[in-house]
Amino acid sequence: MNIKVGLTLRWSLGSDDSEHFLDPQVFALLRGVRQGGHLNFAAREAGVSYRHAWGLLRDWETRLGKPLLSARQGRGAHLTEFGEILLELADQTTTTLAPALDNAALEAGARLSEAADPRRHPVVIASSHSPRMLALRDSLNDRHRVSLDVLGSESALQRYRRGGADLAGFHLPQGELGRSVGAHLIGLLDPARDLVWLLETRTLGLISRPRRPCRTLAALARGKLRFINRQAGSGTRLVFDGLLGNAGIAPGGITGYADEEYTHTAVAALVASGNADAGFGSAAAAAQMKLHFEPMVDERFYVVMSRDGDPALRRALAAFCDAQTIEGRETMKDDELNPTIAVLKRVHRAGFWKPVSTPRRADTA
């Protein structure tokens, strides 16, 4: 279905007490009088009777309290100064806005035509925040109607598991936290159903201002720094809580632990503005705001969909992920780019449980 949309400029004129939409024929008649020098000529050009044209202009002269035409017996008619200015402004406004209206109409028609196309079925993405997920959404929009709900990694996987999303994006930490945080999130996946692709890698750590750098979790535990946290259920929050647990630090001792933001950029922005002294987020967000970054955890970002899902969607997702630049890709095994659940457990050490040593105390600042 090809839906065409037309957008037009509509004038309203009046005083403080009243407002009326101006009939477009008024401009047509004024333009005709200017061109032909007579209302009869203007009426013929506009396709209306002389009586209708005269009545319409007189009606608007009464509403505006200003004459639009100056007519003399046997000498035709011409526009008054007010009429000239009104028509000049109408022509200028149309010239200025017509291209924008045409472009908006084309865009609206295209979007509506796509939405009405029965071949385009909706795709729901639930994902932790990532610029690459925004790019994935935009790339899929060529063939699908895509909606993206930004959630924490845990919430995104839970919605996907319940059937509320076609795709889910989630982060998994590497190193020691894979045994706890990674294992918990991987436990929400189904080895018999789910297909997984690696989308990007990143590093998480403490974010602070260069003049007052925060280099250790112990510095936060002293309670003198104002901290800004990520929301509960986000992968970053799970990682941060895991680090606190490993360091034997109680969250209640951190000033601002309960204050939450929903993106790494928002955390970095609050630190940069001085509304917080420190936060926990990505190296990219810290670099964007020119902040001090103390690296603590490497993690990988994945996308999952069901092997029973739309084959065209699966091909598009695989092609998008394969085209991404992955930092450290040259050191990865081939099965790490499109991992099975067993490979995820191997990479993130989530399937090889070992006795956990006594939590070490956080280093001093």
GICOR-V391584 format. One record per pair of residues at least 12 apart in sequence whose ideal C-beta (glycine too) atoms are under 6 Angstrom apart, sorted by the first residue. I is the first residue (numbers start at 1). J is the second residue. Records with the same first field share a line. If there is no record, write none. Layout:
I = J / J
This chain:
1 = 113 / 116
2 = 113
3 = 109 / 112 / 113
4 = 109
5 = 105 / 108 / 109
6 = 105
7 = 101 / 104 / 105
9 = 97
25 = 46
26 = 60
27 = 90
28 = 46
29 = 42 / 46 / 53
30 = 83 / 87
32 = 45 / 46
33 = 77
34 = 79
37 = 76
38 = 76 / 77
39 = 53 / 77
66 = 82
67 = 80
68 = 83
120 = 144 / 145
122 = 145
123 = 144 / 146 / 166
124 = 147 / 165 / 166
125 = 148 / 167
126 = 149 / 151 / 156 / 159 / 160 / 165 / 168
127 = 156 / 169
128 = 153 / 156 / 169 / 170 / 171 / 235
129 = 150 / 263
130 = 301
132 = 199 / 200
133 = 169
136 = 320
139 = 320
140 = 316
152 = 233 / 234
153 = 170 / 171 / 185 / 235
154 = 233
155 = 233
156 = 168 / 170
157 = 170 / 188
161 = 188
167 = 303 / 305
168 = 304
169 = 303
170 = 185 / 302
171 = 235 / 299 / 301
172 = 185 / 300 / 348
173 = 239 / 297 / 299
174 = 298 / 348
177 = 239 / 242
178 = 348 / 349 / 350
179 = 349
180 = 242
181 = 238 / 239 / 242
182 = 348 / 350
183 = 350
186 = 344 / 350
189 = 341
191 = 341
193 = 306
194 = 304
195 = 305 / 307
196 = 302 / 304 / 339
197 = 303 / 321 / 338
198 = 300 / 302 / 337
199 = 301 / 303 / 321
200 = 301
201 = 300 / 327 / 328
202 = 282
203 = 283 / 295 / 298
204 = 239 / 282 / 297
205 = 293 / 294 / 295 / 296
206 = 278 / 294
207 = 268 / 271 / 279 / 281 / 286 / 291 / 293
208 = 278 / 292
210 = 292
213 = 292
214 = 278
215 = 294
216 = 363 / 365
217 = 247 / 249 / 362
218 = 362 / 363 / 364 / 365
219 = 365
220 = 254
221 = 249 / 253
223 = 253 / 255
225 = 277 / 278
226 = 255 / 256 / 276 / 277
227 = 254 / 256 / 278
228 = 256 / 259 / 261 / 267 / 270 / 276 / 279
229 = 257 / 260
231 = 260 / 262
239 = 297
240 = 280
246 = 359
247 = 362
248 = 359 / 361
249 = 362
264 = 281 / 282 / 285
265 = 285
267 = 279 / 281
268 = 281 / 285 / 286 / 289
271 = 291
272 = 289
